[in-house]
Each structure stands twice: as structure tokens, then as C-alpha cells.
Amino acid sequence: MQRLAALVAGAARRRSGGSDCWGIAATLRAFGSSPSPAAAAATPGAAPSGAVDPSRIRNWCICAHVDHGKTTLFDRLLAQCDVSLSGERAMDSGALEKERGITILSKVTSFHYQGHLINALDTPGHADFGGEVERVLSMVDGAVLLVDAVEGPLAQTKFVLSKALARGLAPLVVLNKVDRPAATQAGGAARCDAVASQLFDLFAALGASDAQLDFPGWASPTLPPPGAPPPTCGMAPLLDAIVQHVPPPKVDSAAPFSLCVAMIERDPYVGRLATGRVASGRARVGDRVRVLQHPGGGGAVIDELRITKIEKRVGLSKVALSEAVAGDIVQVAGPGDAAGIADTIAAPTVTQALDPGPIDPPTLSMVFSVNDSPLAGKSGKAVTSRAIGERLMAEAEGSVSLKVTPLQGATESYEVRARGELQLGVLIEGLRREGFEFSVSPPTVVMRCGRGRQAPGAAAAGGAAASSWQENGQRMEPIEEVVVEVNDEHAGAVIEALGLRRGELLEMGPAAGAGAGPEGSNSGGRQRLAFVVPSRGMIQFRAAFIGITRGEGLLQRAFLRYAPYTGAITSSRKGAIVSTAIGKARALEGATLYALDDLASRGTFFVAPGDDVYEGMVIGEANRPADITVNITREKKLTNVRSVVADDKMLIAPCRQMSLEEAIGYVEEDELVEVTPGRVRIRKVVLDSNQRARAAKRAAVQAEA
């Protein structure tokens, strides 16, 4: 059983006479907790058959930094209310979510507790999927902020908290994993108090109001022995707090029906389903409605639509409803085919669209184009630009932080903007598994200014397409907050590496729980470093960070703000080994093995004997800064001269297997990533070596002029 210890902390830190005052209630801990009598007395798992009183509805979301335990806590809450779970992390239903162990998409479900209808939303914890958090905040009236008792508030904690406070929400604070040795070595109450103090300071730094600073919750003066459950085991105290402190939705049941779309999903039988909270009125199946598009999407009005189906997620299943009432979170079919995220579905008499709230813009862009390599079409099923474009547009319909635009002047290419490399990597991996074959450019940051205009610039087909925004001749670039936790001996190298990438060190101190036993760091101690770094500098940095820390470092990053351009960043990547010949290394008589053995001193190779290669394909990394071209298909010539000496045994080092994320962070401006269902390859934009040489000479002449 995965360990989850939850200490619900709060009762704001009040500074009176230099001491903190805490309320005492209960320690929550899940060891296959049993439902409380109150939950058992409710009617769990059943959808309301009639109208629901808005005062009995509670809409809330759970948000936290990645790996702080949101989804596991969500499982325990569902189990507390008698929802049958097929396994752990039930809300992470996607294949990529299960494989990577992270939440990618926000999800909503509902259950009953003590006569209340609880609509709960699970949100991602990774910074690249922060748009999923922003879009669901418009549907909730409260939030549970989950924080690891050892790590404390991190970069994404600050991001999600700032968005919740800006929405006027008063979060409940939950300290999780308080039974870890690093949290209890100096006394659990002391560590929890220190984290709560950090949270109070974070609330204050983000401009929280007095009501938000007085965040509710509980603390326990003592902890049970390791491995033993507390006397009162269950999630009932947290559910009681949600019912007590999350306010009911402020809606007008007598006004005309209106709903702001926050999620879009597709159903093979009824079409697109639009999910959102009913802001006013009520609607029944068959009612006539209209769609008021958001001004950013054109502001058009689409009339003569009818609701064909109303559904609601209850537990892990869907239940059909006869009507949607004000304050409830539902899915509607019919107008969903015409509505997008941030649009309003409303009665025919409504003329004003609902405000969906602000969404931070994407900070990274890549260009998706048709794969035109010599190996194109051999393993993919969808290879045309039309199929790729339609699939990208469909993906953008369900994501507020993903923008897809056909490139002007570039044939069969689309610019895709997202929040980070991980979000783009998840998108590319999903397309790969669906049988798509395409090529992508290196990621580039989106330069902009809040009140500027997009500066005209041409983007070569297949090349980087960074948009440049200027104000009075000054470009603005995205800045990220980066927090790393490394061993003491690696701290200097990390500071130097980020300094070369225009990073600025803000804070340096010992990491919480350093050297604290099996769950702490090694005996040498650990340091926590906080930086502000341009997003450009973080591209390709993760691989370097793993090498510097020997895989023992932790890195978290989150978007912070836009700031003036900080200057050029010199690439630290070595040159590429580029193939000059087309062929298949079949290793029949050591042909390719012979070439690899002969070229082993030139660098590290990405291909093995038997792999397909073509001219212009990047097959390795050279030992020097400049690119080199080699013939990887060269065979050993056979003669009719007998040899009395047997051939030397050839031993080559294993090839470097590069994952999709590594390839995205590795490529340079003159290279592309070739993505197919079977392989991920790196190639030059211009395959012919002679054309690349002429282009390099022209660029040198232009630079001198």
C-alpha cells in the first residue's frame, strides 16, 4: 500500500507575542481507510434525480506541485465515499499519464457526502500543464493546496497559489507525507510549523487578503509510530472542512441559462461534449440555446442549437441527467459541436458572454511539418500535411495553453505553441502512437511584449519560428523560476552552468531533511538553490543537469514573468556526425560494423549495425565543435589475396539511445527531429552536403557585410 500521510495544516499563523497559534483537530492518514458513518449514511455514487439546491453544492479543486500526492489523496477521498476504485491513481486514466506517473489533463468527478453534492477537480502539478489549472479555476469556489511536509512550497506551488488567490479563492492547506523520516527527525510538529510559516509568508508575498491569510485547517501535536495508523483513520475531517469552508456557488437560479465552457472532449456517439459550471438558470434536454464565442475567438453568435444530452461524472462513471441546474458542473452535447473553450452556451435571450478569466500565454513554439526524408512513409499511416494539421487543430480545441497556426509562406507547416518542452513532448508522443509521421523543428521561445505588435519576420519552412514582439525597440522574453536540490559537491557546477545560461541565483540554503536517513540525501548534505533563468537557457539543460549531478539532483521550474531580453546564449553542444551516404547497414559481413569500428574515435554514435541511414541524417555527436561528415555504410573491401592472419575482432561501444524528449532538447537550429511510430531520428534541414556548404558560405558573407 502506497504510504500517504496527510496532515491538514492551517489555522493561520498568527503572530502574537512572537508565538504561533494553531488549532488542534485531527491527523489524517490513509491505510485503506474505511468510510465514515456519515459518508455511509449518504447516498454515494448516485446522480441527483431532481433539482439540486445550489446551497448543497461544493465545487473545489486540488492543486499542488508535481509528486506531492494529489492523485493519491484524491483516491482516498473517493474511497471514503464508497466509490469503487479499480487501482491506484484512478483519476489518471490516460496511457501516458500511467506510464509517466504524472497528471496531464484536469479531470472532474462528483460524489455525495453528508447530503452535499461534492464536485471535485484533479489538476496537474507540472508547470508545463499549468494551463489545465487556470482553466478549471473558473468552475470552483474553493481549493485544497497540497504541500509536501519535507520539500515545502516549491515553484509550482507558488504558481497555482497565485492563480487561486487572484481568483479570490481561500485555499485549505494540507501538509502531506508527514511520516517521512526527514519530516519527523526533529519532531513532526516543528517541521510542519516551519512549512506552515513558509506558506504564510508565501501567501503574504502573493498579496493574499486577510481572509485568505486566515487559511483554515488542523494540526496534530503528536504523530503515531512509523507504520501505524493514527487512532482516527479516514478522510472525514478533510471532507468536513470542504463542506464547512468551501462556499456554495453564487448563482441566480431564476436567470436565463448560461454556462462557460472549460473543457472539451469527444464522444464517438454524440459528438463533442462541453464541460462547465452552470452560472445561472437551468436547462433541459431539448432546450434551444445559442453559443456566444469569446472575443478572442471571434466573438460570433451561433443560434438555433439544441441540447441533445446532459451528463455528469459520478465517481468513475457517467450518469445521464434530465436537467442541469445552476451551480452544478455538467457536460452538454449538441452545442458542444459549435462551442470551444472559453465560449458561453446560453439561452437565446442572453446577449453577454461570461468571462472565462485570464490564461497565461504559451512560451515555447515548434514547427510541425511533413516528413520529407528518404525514409518517409515507411512506418507511419498518417503522413500528409492535411492529416497532421487536422489532428493538431483537434488537439488545440481541448487545450487552452496550446495554439496551432498554419505558417504563412511555408508549405505544409504548422507552428505549435505550448508552455514547455514536456507538453510538446507529450503531444508528439501521442501523435506517434496514433501512427502519425512528421518532423519538428527545435523549440524556440516566444518573444513578446504586452502592448507591442508582432514584428514581421520570415520563418523558413521546417525551421524555428519564434515570434518577436517589441515595444520601443525592446524585446521581452519569458523568465522562469528554477529550484534545484543537489548534493553539496555539485552546487558550484550547477551555479556555473545556469550562470552561463543567463541565470541569476536568488537563494541558496540547506535542503530540508538533508542527510536524514533512507529517504533523505547522502551523508554529504544537500543544497537548495533558487534561480531566475530565461526560458531560452532552460532548453537542453535537463540533460546537462543530469550529467552534472550524476542523476542525484532534483529540478523544478515554473513560468514567472516576461522581462527584457537578456542577450545571446552560447550553445554548449558539440558538433554533429552527419551521414553522407544512403544505405542499409545489414551487418552481413561486418560492413557497417567495420565502418563504426573505424570511426569510433570520431565521437559517440546514435546508430547501431543494421539501422537505416540516409544522407544528411545526424548519426552521432562529434568530439569537436564543428560538424563532420562520414560514410557510415562503408564496407571492407574483399580481395583474392589470402591472409594467414585472422581478422582482428572488432568491438564497438553501444550506441546512445536518445528518447523523444532528449532529441527535442538536443537539436540545433539547422536540424529537425524526424518522428515516426517506430523510430526517432535527427536530421539536417538541408540533406545535401554540398547545398549545406554553399548556404554556410552565403551566411558568412552576409555576416561580414
Secondary structure in CASP SS format (residue, H / E / C, confidence):
PFRMAT SS
TARGET T0000
AUTHOR 0000-0000-0000
METHOD secondary structure of the structure
MODEL  1
M C 1.00
Q C 1.00
R C 1.00
L E 1.00
A E 1.00
A E 1.00
L E 1.00
V E 1.00
A E 1.00
G C 1.00
A C 1.00
A C 1.00
R C 1.00
R C 1.00
R C 1.00
S E 1.00
G C 1.00
G C 1.00
S E 1.00
D C 1.00
C C 1.00
W C 1.00
G C 1.00
I E 1.00
A C 1.00
A C 1.00
T C 1.00
L E 1.00
R E 1.00
A E 1.00
F C 1.00
G C 1.00
S C 1.00
S C 1.00
P C 1.00
S C 1.00
P H 1.00
A H 1.00
A H 1.00
A H 1.00
A H 1.00
A C 1.00
T C 1.00
P C 1.00
G C 1.00
A C 1.00
A C 1.00
P C 1.00
S C 1.00
G C 1.00
A C 1.00
V C 1.00
D C 1.00
P H 1.00
S H 1.00
R H 1.00
I E 1.00
R E 1.00
N E 1.00
W E 1.00
C E 1.00
I E 1.00
C E 1.00
A E 1.00
H C 1.00
V C 1.00
D C 1.00
H C 1.00
G C 1.00
K H 1.00
T H 1.00
T H 1.00
L H 1.00
F H 1.00
D H 1.00
R H 1.00
L H 1.00
L H 1.00
A H 1.00
Q H 1.00
C C 1.00
D C 1.00
V C 1.00
S C 1.00
L C 1.00
S C 1.00
G C 1.00
E C 1.00
R C 1.00
A C 1.00
M C 1.00
D C 1.00
S C 1.00
G C 1.00
A H 1.00
L H 1.00
E H 1.00
K H 1.00
E H 1.00
R H 1.00
G C 1.00
I C 1.00
T C 1.00
I C 1.00
L C 1.00
S C 1.00
K E 1.00
V E 1.00
T E 1.00
S E 1.00
F E 1.00
H E 1.00
Y E 1.00
Q C 1.00
G C 1.00
H E 1.00
L E 1.00
I E 1.00
N E 1.00
A E 1.00
L E 1.00
D E 1.00
T C 1.00
P C 1.00
G C 1.00
H C 1.00
A H 1.00
D H 1.00
F H 1.00
G H 1.00
G H 1.00
E H 1.00
V H 1.00
E H 1.00
R H 1.00
V H 1.00
L H 1.00
S H 1.00
M H 1.00
V C 1.00
D C 1.00
G E 1.00
A E 1.00
V E 1.00
L E 1.00
L E 1.00
V E 1.00
D E 1.00
A C 1.00
V C 1.00
E C 1.00
G C 1.00
P C 1.00
L C 1.00
A H 1.00
Q H 1.00
T H 1.00
K H 1.00
F H 1.00
V H 1.00
L H 1.00
S H 1.00
K H 1.00
A H 1.00
L H 1.00
A H 1.00
R C 1.00
G C 1.00
L C 1.00
A C 1.00
P C 1.00
L E 1.00
V E 1.00
V E 1.00
L E 1.00
N E 1.00
K C 1.00
V C 1.00
D C 1.00
R C 1.00
P H 1.00
A H 1.00
A H 1.00
T H 1.00
Q C 1.00
A C 1.00
G C 1.00
G H 1.00
A H 1.00
A H 1.00
R H 1.00
C H 1.00
D H 1.00
A H 1.00
V H 1.00
A H 1.00
S H 1.00
Q H 1.00
L H 1.00
F H 1.00
D H 1.00
L H 1.00
F H 1.00
A H 1.00
A H 1.00
L C 1.00
G C 1.00
A C 1.00
S C 1.00
D H 1.00
A H 1.00
Q H 1.00
L H 1.00
D C 1.00
F C 1.00
P C 1.00
G C 1.00
W C 1.00
A E 1.00
S C 1.00
P C 1.00
T C 1.00
L C 1.00
P C 1.00
P C 1.00
P C 1.00
G C 1.00
A C 1.00
P C 1.00
P C 1.00
P C 1.00
T C 1.00
C C 1.00
G C 1.00
M C 1.00
A H 1.00
P H 1.00
L H 1.00
L H 1.00
D H 1.00
A H 1.00
I H 1.00
V H 1.00
Q H 1.00
H H 1.00
V C 1.00
P C 1.00
P C 1.00
P C 1.00
K C 1.00
V C 1.00
D E 1.00
S C 1.00
A C 1.00
A C 1.00
P C 1.00
F C 1.00
S E 1.00
L E 1.00
C E 1.00
V E 1.00
A E 1.00
M E 1.00
I E 1.00
E E 1.00
R E 1.00
D E 1.00
P C 1.00
Y C 1.00
V C 1.00
G E 1.00
R E 1.00
L E 1.00
A E 1.00
T E 1.00
G E 1.00
R E 1.00
V E 1.00
A E 1.00
S E 1.00
G C 1.00
R E 1.00
A E 1.00
R E 1.00
V C 1.00
G C 1.00
D C 1.00
R E 1.00
V E 1.00
R E 1.00
V E 1.00
L E 1.00
Q C 1.00
H C 1.00
P H 1.00
G H 1.00
G H 1.00
G C 1.00
G C 1.00
A C 1.00
V E 1.00
I E 1.00
D E 1.00
E E 1.00
L E 1.00
R E 1.00
I C 1.00
T C 1.00
K E 1.00
I E 1.00
E E 1.00
K E 1.00
R E 1.00
V E 1.00
G C 1.00
L C 1.00
S E 1.00
K E 1.00
V E 1.00
A E 1.00
L E 1.00
S C 1.00
E E 1.00
A E 1.00
V E 1.00
A C 1.00
G C 1.00
D C 1.00
I E 1.00
V E 1.00
Q E 1.00
V E 1.00
A E 1.00
G C 1.00
P H 1.00
G H 1.00
D H 1.00
A C 1.00
A C 1.00
G C 1.00
I C 1.00
A C 1.00
D C 1.00
T E 1.00
I E 1.00
A E 1.00
A C 1.00
P C 1.00
T C 1.00
V C 1.00
T C 1.00
Q C 1.00
A C 1.00
L C 1.00
D C 1.00
P C 1.00
G C 1.00
P C 1.00
I C 1.00
D C 1.00
P C 1.00
P C 1.00
T C 1.00
L E 1.00
S E 1.00
M E 1.00
V E 1.00
F E 1.00
S E 1.00
V E 1.00
N C 1.00
D C 1.00
S C 1.00
P C 1.00
L C 1.00
A C 1.00
G C 1.00
K C 1.00
S C 1.00
G C 1.00
K C 1.00
A E 1.00
V C 1.00
T C 1.00
S H 1.00
R H 1.00
A H 1.00
I H 1.00
G H 1.00
E H 1.00
R H 1.00
L H 1.00
M H 1.00
A H 1.00
E H 1.00
A H 1.00
E H 1.00
G C 1.00
S C 1.00
V C 1.00
S C 1.00
L C 1.00
K E 1.00
V E 1.00
T E 1.00
P E 1.00
L C 1.00
Q C 1.00
G C 1.00
A C 1.00
T C 1.00
E C 1.00
S E 1.00
Y E 1.00
E E 1.00
V E 1.00
R E 1.00
A E 1.00
R C 1.00
G C 1.00
E H 1.00
L H 1.00
Q H 1.00
L H 1.00
G H 1.00
V H 1.00
L H 1.00
I H 1.00
E H 1.00
G H 1.00
L H 1.00
R H 1.00
R H 1.00
E C 1.00
G C 1.00
F E 1.00
E C 1.00
F E 1.00
S E 1.00
V E 1.00
S C 1.00
P C 1.00
P C 1.00
T E 1.00
V E 1.00
V C 1.00
M C 1.00
R C 1.00
C C 1.00
G C 1.00
R C 1.00
G C 1.00
R E 1.00
Q E 1.00
A C 1.00
P C 1.00
G C 1.00
A C 1.00
A C 1.00
A C 1.00
A C 1.00
G C 1.00
G C 1.00
A C 1.00
A C 1.00
A C 1.00
S C 1.00
S C 1.00
W E 1.00
Q E 1.00
E E 1.00
N C 1.00
G C 1.00
Q E 1.00
R E 1.00
M E 1.00
E E 1.00
P E 1.00
I E 1.00
E E 1.00
E E 1.00
V E 1.00
V E 1.00
V E 1.00
E E 1.00
V E 1.00
N E 1.00
D H 1.00
E H 1.00
H H 1.00
A H 1.00
G H 1.00
A H 1.00
V H 1.00
I H 1.00
E H 1.00
A H 1.00
L H 1.00
G H 1.00
L H 1.00
R C 1.00
R C 1.00
G C 1.00
E E 1.00
L E 1.00
L E 1.00
E E 1.00
M E 1.00
G E 1.00
P E 1.00
A C 1.00
A C 1.00
G C 1.00
A C 1.00
G C 1.00
A C 1.00
G C 1.00
P C 1.00
E C 1.00
G C 1.00
S C 1.00
N C 1.00
S C 1.00
G C 1.00
G C 1.00
R E 1.00
Q E 1.00
R E 1.00
L E 1.00
A E 1.00
F E 1.00
V E 1.00
V E 1.00
P E 1.00
S H 1.00
R H 1.00
G H 1.00
M H 1.00
I C 1.00
Q C 1.00
F H 1.00
R H 1.00
A H 1.00
A H 1.00
F H 1.00
I H 1.00
G H 1.00
I H 1.00
T H 1.00
R C 1.00
G C 1.00
E C 1.00
G C 1.00
L E 1.00
L E 1.00
Q E 1.00
R E 1.00
A E 1.00
F E 1.00
L E 1.00
R E 1.00
Y E 1.00
A E 1.00
P E 1.00
Y C 1.00
T C 1.00
G C 1.00
A C 1.00
I C 1.00
T C 1.00
S C 1.00
S C 1.00
R C 1.00
K C 1.00
G C 1.00
A E 1.00
I E 1.00
V E 1.00
S E 1.00
T C 1.00
A C 1.00
I C 1.00
G E 1.00
K E 1.00
A C 1.00
R C 1.00
A C 1.00
L C 1.00
E C 1.00
G C 1.00
A H 1.00
T H 1.00
L H 1.00
Y H 1.00
A H 1.00
L H 1.00
D H 1.00
D H 1.00
L C 1.00
A H 1.00
S H 1.00
R H 1.00
G E 1.00
T E 1.00
F E 1.00
F C 1.00
V C 1.00
A C 1.00
P C 1.00
G C 1.00
D C 1.00
D E 1.00
V E 1.00
Y C 1.00
E C 1.00
G C 1.00
M E 1.00
V E 1.00
I E 1.00
G E 1.00
E E 1.00
A E 1.00
N C 1.00
R C 1.00
P C 1.00
A C 1.00
D C 1.00
I E 1.00
T E 1.00
V E 1.00
N C 1.00
I C 1.00
T C 1.00
R C 1.00
E C 1.00
K C 1.00
K C 1.00
L C 1.00
T C 1.00
N C 1.00
V C 1.00
R C 1.00
S C 1.00
V C 1.00
V C 1.00
A C 1.00
D C 1.00
D C 1.00
K C 1.00
M C 1.00
L C 1.00
I C 1.00
A C 1.00
P C 1.00
C C 1.00
R C 1.00
Q C 1.00
M C 1.00
S C 1.00
L H 1.00
E H 1.00
E H 1.00
A H 1.00
I H 1.00
G H 1.00
Y H 1.00
V C 1.00
E C 1.00
E C 1.00
D C 1.00
E E 1.00
L E 1.00
V E 1.00
E E 1.00
V E 1.00
T C 1.00
P C 1.00
G C 1.00
R C 1.00
V E 1.00
R E 1.00
I E 1.00
R E 1.00
K E 1.00
V C 1.00
V C 1.00
L C 1.00
D C 1.00
S H 1.00
N H 1.00
Q H 1.00
R H 1.00
A H 1.00
R H 1.00
A H 1.00
A H 1.00
K H 1.00
R H 1.00
A H 1.00
A H 1.00
V H 1.00
Q H 1.00
A H 1.00
E H 1.00
A C 1.00
END
